[in-house]
């Protein structure tokens, strides 16, 4: 299984694959930290699937960035 990261309102087809949830969270953190420097916030979702074609509309996890840390919630 792969962990497909979808940042903000990206299309499902644009979700990026990662081998682990930790790698997906690290990729999100990089973007969220950059935007946080400018006072902007962004959320993301993680979808677990074998292939991009199998990614479901509804996520497995929702990621937010608060107080310099990534918050992971089950969807």
VENNOR-V221389 format. One record per pair of residues at least 24 apart in sequence whose ideal C-beta (glycine too) atoms are under 6 Angstrom apart, sorted by the first residue. I is the first residue (numbers start at 0). GAP is how many residues later the second one is. D is the distance in Angstrom with one decimal. If there is no record, write none. Layout:
BEGIN
i = (I:I)
gap = (GAP:GAP)
d = (D:D)
END
This chain:
BEGIN
i = (0:2:2:3:3:4:4:5:6:7:11:14:24:27:28:31)
gap = (47:43:45:43:51:39:41:39:37:34:43:40:45:35:41:33)
d = (5.4:5.3:5.9:4.5:5.1:6.0:5.8:4.8:4.6:5.1:5.4:5.9:5.1:5.1:5.2:3.6)
END
